Amino acid sequence: MEELFETSIIKGLIFSSYGDLGPQPIYVWPKYYTEKELEGVKEERERKNLLTLTTRDVTQISIKNLSLFISDQAFTPDIDTENLTYFAILPYPDFNVTSLTYFHYINTNSSKSQIPTAFSILVDENSRSFLYNNINRIKPIVIEFFKSFDDQLVENYPPQEKIETSFYDLFKKIVEIERNPSTPITTHRKMKILFAGLDDSGKTSFLLSVDRKYSKLIGLKPTTGASIKSIEALGATIFLWDLGGQLAFRKKYINKAEIYLYEADLLFYFIDIRNKIRFEESIEYLLELKKVLKQFNQNTPIIYILSKGDSDIIKTGEIMENIEIIRNRLEEISPEESPEIYVTSIFQIFTILRAFSSGISKLSPNRNLINHNLRNFSLKTNSYLSLLLSIDGLVLADFYSPKARKLTKISESEELINVFEVTAPQFAMLFKIFSRFKALQQEEAVFKVAESVILFKKIQAADNDMFILFLIDNEKRKEKINTRLTNFLDQTKDLLLRYIS
């Protein structure tokens, strides 16, 4: 094992589980030491570029990992723990490493209930982009490994020397990915988002709306070729590729896909819902793009944008029929997954921000675990709906309870999740406006809606300003939320710190 660690960016493997004494490290590589033992080996291990941890260090890592996963088990009785699995990328600044951690439950004969576990692959901090860029290659290897390894833990935990060969084989598979990474390993994560569709399908208008450059929408000319710009978001550099949709350019992107489509982290695909005559042409182009992405073995998420859904026409029979046609066609060509579709309008910026927000969240390996913790926090505080937003109003995590609809009196015909994810950025904008003019004395605002109360708070997590929105049935619930909020933010700050970078 140690020979591999000496030459790899991977610095350690730790498997932990929750036992009678709480979170405990079960299997750890490389070897860890007591404080006394460390005195005689530290210099030699540093020379060999080996991670040097003490008993206390590995215990702290185990506690940190499992506390993120189990939170408060009393509030997860309705969850099928047998199928509850998460991956997350977590920082450990004290040891200058970042981990890709796999969380899941195991069955043992010694416990009536399932036991939560965490398996961490520790990587040199300066090489953490390796985890983000290769997570989709590493995940299936880890999942497949534990499908068989868990069977060895039913009776007890075998001694480390008896199972070391199994972990060594797993380690070698991960090192093989390191030797042949998807992209170069860097200290700063860079991502590529494509905006594709036919000409005049609304791509550039969408991007300008996100950038809030409304004046540029007037007299907008078609994009010729690929227009590339970059933004800094959530600690990463994101390159936005606006691919002009004229036929000649579409052929160019396909023929030179290694330039335009390779290493795409996300694809926004645009269809003009008013232009029924071009629906099939648009679907044909989409199929070409999907074929190329598949050839590159890229698991690129796709967000479908049905553009130009302005409020004056969206409820007309013609447009509703067009939306249904597109939805059915997308479902036909994507039988393996339910297409994620958003109807947007440049005259309703929040519909665009909601769609963009959903796409950005797909770039985060930590989104699901943050949602898991937000759910537990919401149940503990009797919050019926919770949204965690970036300072710009992008939704980072959400929780919804069925009771939220009854409290707000929102009709069955409206999607509750849509209503709040569309309006949440408006709260963020209003909050910042009123704060600027000192109209808010506290870092919170309260709005009454039907029989419910919306509590909107400005918070700080991992040194980043954010917002959190709660739907509660009584303003008195604020006290319980405020009491528990600090603990929730402390618990999730590392997940947020590594949200996408």
HELIX and SHEET records of a PDB file:
HELIX    1   1 GLU A    2  THR A    7  1                                   6    
HELIX    2   2 GLU A   35  ARG A   47  1                                  13    
HELIX    3   3 THR A   55  ILE A   70  1                                  16    
HELIX    4   4 GLN A   73  PHE A   75  5                                   3    
HELIX    5   5 THR A   81  ASN A   83  5                                   3    
HELIX    6   6 PRO A   93  PHE A   95  5                                   3    
HELIX    7   7 GLU A  125  SER A  127  5                                   3    
HELIX    8   8 SER A  129  PHE A  149  1                                  21    
HELIX    9   9 ASP A  150  LEU A  153  5                                   4    
HELIX   10  10 GLN A  160  ARG A  179  1                                  20    
HELIX   11  11 LYS A  203  VAL A  210  1                                   8    
HELIX   12  12 TYR A  214  LEU A  217  5                                   4    
HELIX   13  13 LEU A  247  ASN A  255  1                                   9    
HELIX   14  14 ALA A  257  TYR A  260  1                                   4    
HELIX   15  15 LYS A  276  ARG A  278  5                                   3    
HELIX   16  16 PHE A  279  GLN A  295  1                                  17    
HELIX   17  17 GLY A  317  ILE A  333  1                                  17    
HELIX   18  18 ILE A  349  SER A  361  1                                  13    
HELIX   19  19 ARG A  367  LYS A  380  1                                  14    
HELIX   20  20 LYS A  403  THR A  408  1                                   6    
HELIX   21  21 LEU A  416  ARG A  436  1                                  21    
HELIX   22  22 ARG A  477  LEU A  497  1                                  21    
SHEET    1   A 5 GLY A  22  TRP A  29  0                                        
SHEET    2   A 5 ILE A  10  GLY A  19 -1                                        
SHEET    3   A 5 ILE A 115  ASP A 124 -1                                        
SHEET    4   A 5 VAL A  97  ILE A 106 -1                                        
SHEET    5   A 5 TYR A  86  TYR A  92 -1                                        
SHEET    1   B 6 ALA A 226  ALA A 233  0                                        
SHEET    2   B 6 ALA A 236  LEU A 243 -1                                        
SHEET    3   B 6 LYS A 190  GLY A 197  1                                        
SHEET    4   B 6 LEU A 266  ASP A 272  1                                        
SHEET    5   B 6 ILE A 302  SER A 307  1                                        
SHEET    6   B 6 GLU A 340  VAL A 343  1                                        
SHEET    1   C 5 VAL A 395  TYR A 400  0                                        
SHEET    2   C 5 LEU A 385  SER A 390 -1                                        
SHEET    3   C 5 ASN A 464  ILE A 472 -1                                        
SHEET    4   C 5 SER A 452  ALA A 461 -1                                        
SHEET    5   C 5 GLU A 444  VAL A 449 -1                                        
END                                                                             
